[in-house]
Amino acid sequence: MNTGDLLLGHGTTTMSRAMEFAMQCYFSHTSVIVRDPPKSVLQAYGQPVENIGVHVWEAHKAVDGCRLLPLREWLDIMKKRHGEDYFLVWRQLRGAQLAATNLEALWRMAEMMHDTKFQHNTAEMLMAIPGWNSKETPETVFCSEAAALAYKALGLFSQEENASNWVTGKFASEKVNNALSSGKLESSLRLTWPPPLQQVYVGPVAEETSMTKTGEDQVYTCTLQPH
């Protein structure tokens, strides 16, 4: 996993299910993978500076704002929140030209947003589905809005792109690839994880996963198993 990859989750709360219904999408949550964040960013989020490696950066209602967590810790939290069968997929970013200046912009943005509050205005989230928000409101963010801001910082989205009109349903579809300035997000891989984590297998998802609800590309399973 590398910076710019996405994690999409199927929520189990009433609000998550409502958003999934409104978007006609199986997923309601978007998180961004970041690799080896600098010490200043780790410190801003209260993480030990020796915590190198793969992290998850996101806006989440549970913390009323943005958070940065090591992947394994994040997976454990989400499994406890949504249950053992939490449906999570990974969309890998391939072929993107991420310049050093863009990575620096991402780190600056993430550091500045460490105390940004979560967007609780349901109307703004719903208006994002058809793209009706007239302006960007980065002072409060919902999950997919934060992901879109990250993509703008990385130079993957145009600076004219309104991050407040990006919902998880768009990140789950080909609309995101149409908006990318470089690279491509691959088809979704379902993640399963008995800890400790190591990617060891990729194979078809069983039919009972109901992924046909997404209406998007075929989803495969990426099993994370003990060494």
C-alpha positions as CSV (number, residue, x, y, z in Angstrom):
1,M,0.0,0.0,0.0
2,N,1.2,3.5,-0.8
3,T,0.2,7.1,-0.5
4,G,-2.9,7.9,-2.5
5,D,-4.5,4.5,-2.2
6,L,-8.0,4.5,-0.9
7,L,-10.0,2.3,1.6
8,L,-13.8,2.2,1.2
9,G,-16.0,0.8,3.9
10,H,-19.5,-0.5,4.1
11,G,-21.0,1.3,7.2
12,T,-23.4,-0.4,9.7
13,T,-24.8,2.7,11.4
14,T,-28.2,4.2,10.5
15,M,-26.5,7.3,9.0
16,S,-24.1,5.2,7.0
17,R,-26.9,3.0,5.6
18,A,-28.9,6.1,4.7
19,M,-26.0,7.6,2.8
20,E,-25.4,4.3,1.0
21,F,-29.1,4.3,0.0
22,A,-28.9,7.9,-1.2
23,M,-25.7,7.3,-3.2
24,Q,-26.9,4.0,-4.5
25,C,-23.5,2.6,-3.4
26,Y,-22.5,-0.2,-1.1
27,F,-19.9,1.9,0.6
28,S,-20.3,5.0,2.9
29,H,-16.8,5.7,4.2
30,T,-13.6,6.8,2.4
31,S,-10.1,6.8,4.0
32,V,-6.7,7.7,2.4
33,I,-3.5,5.6,2.7
34,V,-0.4,7.6,3.5
35,R,3.1,6.0,3.8
36,D,5.8,7.2,6.1
37,P,4.3,10.5,7.2
38,P,7.0,13.0,8.6
39,K,7.6,13.5,12.3
40,S,5.7,16.8,12.3
41,V,2.5,15.1,11.0
42,L,2.9,12.2,13.4
43,Q,3.3,14.6,16.3
44,A,0.3,16.7,15.3
45,Y,-1.9,13.5,15.6
46,G,-0.3,12.3,18.8
47,Q,1.5,9.4,17.1
48,P,5.0,8.2,18.2
49,V,7.6,9.7,15.7
50,E,9.1,6.2,15.2
51,N,5.8,5.0,13.7
52,I,6.9,4.7,10.1
53,G,5.1,2.7,7.5
54,V,1.5,2.5,6.3
55,H,-1.0,4.8,8.0
56,V,-4.7,5.7,7.4
57,W,-5.7,9.4,7.3
58,E,-9.3,10.2,7.4
59,A,-12.1,12.4,8.7
60,H,-14.4,10.4,11.0
61,K,-17.5,11.1,13.1
62,A,-16.2,8.9,15.9
63,V,-13.4,11.4,16.7
64,D,-15.3,14.5,15.5
65,G,-12.6,15.4,13.1
66,C,-9.5,14.0,11.4
67,R,-7.2,11.3,12.6
68,L,-4.0,9.5,11.5
69,L,-3.5,5.9,12.6
70,P,-1.2,3.0,11.8
71,L,-3.0,0.6,9.5
72,R,-3.1,-2.3,11.9
73,E,-4.5,-0.1,14.7
74,W,-7.1,1.4,12.3
75,L,-8.2,-2.0,11.1
76,D,-8.7,-3.2,14.7
77,I,-10.7,-0.1,15.6
78,M,-13.0,-0.5,12.6
79,K,-13.5,-4.2,13.2
80,K,-14.6,-3.4,16.8
81,R,-16.9,-0.6,15.6
82,H,-18.6,-2.5,12.8
83,G,-18.1,-6.2,13.7
84,E,-15.9,-9.1,12.5
85,D,-17.4,-9.1,9.0
86,Y,-16.8,-5.4,8.3
87,F,-16.7,-5.1,4.5
88,L,-13.7,-3.1,3.5
89,V,-12.1,-2.7,0.1
90,W,-8.8,-1.2,-1.1
91,R,-8.4,0.7,-4.4
92,Q,-4.7,0.9,-5.3
93,L,-3.4,4.0,-7.1
94,R,-1.2,3.1,-10.0
95,G,0.9,5.1,-12.4
96,A,0.4,8.5,-10.7
97,Q,3.1,11.1,-10.9
98,L,3.4,12.3,-7.3
99,A,6.1,15.0,-7.2
100,A,8.0,15.8,-3.9
101,T,6.3,19.2,-3.8
102,N,2.8,17.4,-3.9
103,L,3.8,15.1,-1.1
104,E,5.0,18.1,0.9
105,A,1.6,19.8,0.2
106,L,-0.2,16.8,1.5
107,W,1.8,16.7,4.7
108,R,1.2,20.5,5.3
109,M,-2.5,20.0,4.7
110,A,-2.7,17.0,7.0
111,E,-0.8,18.8,9.7
112,M,-3.0,21.9,9.5
113,M,-6.2,19.8,9.5
114,H,-5.3,17.8,12.7
115,D,-7.9,19.9,14.6
116,T,-10.5,20.3,11.8
117,K,-13.9,19.3,12.9
118,F,-16.1,16.7,11.3
119,Q,-19.0,18.0,9.1
120,H,-22.2,17.1,10.8
121,N,-24.4,19.0,8.4
122,T,-26.4,16.2,6.7
123,A,-27.8,18.6,4.1
124,E,-24.3,19.4,2.9
125,M,-23.4,15.7,2.6
126,L,-26.7,15.0,0.7
127,M,-26.1,18.0,-1.6
128,A,-22.7,16.6,-2.5
129,I,-24.3,13.6,-4.2
130,P,-25.6,15.6,-7.2
131,G,-22.8,18.1,-6.8
132,W,-25.0,21.0,-5.5
133,N,-22.6,22.5,-3.0
134,S,-21.6,25.8,-4.5
135,K,-18.4,26.2,-2.6
136,E,-15.8,24.3,-0.7
137,T,-16.0,24.3,3.1
138,P,-12.7,22.9,4.4
139,E,-13.2,24.3,7.9
140,T,-15.4,21.2,8.6
141,V,-15.1,18.0,6.5
142,F,-16.8,14.7,6.0
143,C,-14.8,11.6,5.0
144,S,-14.9,11.8,1.2
145,E,-14.4,15.6,1.3
146,A,-11.2,15.1,3.2
147,A,-10.1,12.5,0.7
148,A,-10.8,14.9,-2.2
149,L,-8.7,17.6,-0.4
150,A,-5.9,15.1,-0.1
151,Y,-6.1,14.4,-3.8
152,K,-6.0,18.1,-4.6
153,A,-2.9,18.5,-2.4
154,L,-1.3,15.5,-4.2
155,G,-2.0,17.1,-7.6
156,L,-4.3,14.2,-8.5
157,F,-7.4,16.5,-8.7
158,S,-7.5,19.9,-10.4
159,Q,-7.4,22.8,-7.9
160,E,-10.8,23.8,-9.4
161,E,-12.4,20.6,-8.2
162,N,-14.9,21.2,-5.4
163,A,-13.9,18.8,-2.7
164,S,-17.2,19.4,-0.9
165,N,-19.0,17.7,-3.8
166,W,-17.1,14.4,-3.5
167,V,-18.9,11.5,-1.9
168,T,-17.8,7.9,-1.3
169,G,-20.0,6.8,-4.2
170,K,-17.8,8.8,-6.6
171,F,-14.6,7.3,-5.2
172,A,-16.2,3.8,-5.6
173,S,-17.0,4.4,-9.3
174,E,-15.1,5.3,-12.4
175,K,-15.9,9.0,-11.9
176,V,-12.8,9.3,-9.8
177,N,-10.5,8.0,-12.7
178,N,-12.1,10.5,-15.0
179,A,-11.2,13.3,-12.6
180,L,-7.5,12.1,-12.0
181,S,-4.8,14.2,-13.6
182,S,-2.5,11.2,-13.7
183,G,-2.6,7.5,-12.7
184,K,-5.6,5.2,-12.2
185,L,-7.4,3.7,-9.2
186,E,-7.5,-0.1,-9.8
187,S,-10.6,-2.2,-9.2
188,S,-11.5,-2.9,-5.6
189,L,-9.9,-5.6,-3.5
190,R,-11.7,-6.8,-0.4
191,L,-9.5,-6.9,2.7
192,T,-9.8,-9.4,5.5
193,W,-7.4,-9.4,8.4
194,P,-6.7,-11.9,11.2
195,P,-3.8,-10.0,12.8
196,P,-0.8,-9.8,12.4
197,L,-1.2,-8.6,8.9
198,Q,0.5,-9.7,5.7
199,Q,-1.0,-9.8,2.2
200,V,-0.7,-13.4,1.1
201,Y,-3.6,-14.2,-1.3
202,V,-5.8,-12.6,-3.9
203,G,-8.8,-14.4,-5.2
204,P,-12.5,-14.0,-6.2
205,V,-15.0,-12.7,-3.6
206,A,-17.7,-15.2,-2.8
207,E,-21.2,-14.4,-4.2
208,E,-22.7,-13.9,-0.8
209,T,-20.8,-10.7,-0.3
210,S,-23.6,-8.9,-2.2
211,M,-21.1,-6.7,-4.0
212,T,-23.3,-6.7,-7.0
213,K,-25.1,-3.8,-5.2
214,T,-22.2,-1.5,-6.1
215,G,-22.9,-1.7,-9.8
216,E,-19.2,-1.2,-10.4
217,D,-16.1,-3.3,-11.3
218,Q,-15.7,-6.8,-10.0
219,V,-14.3,-6.9,-6.5
220,Y,-11.7,-9.4,-5.4
221,T,-10.5,-10.6,-2.0
222,C,-7.1,-9.7,-0.6
223,T,-6.6,-11.8,2.5
224,L,-4.3,-10.6,5.2
225,Q,-3.0,-13.5,7.3
226,P,-0.4,-14.2,10.0
227,H,3.2,-14.7,8.9
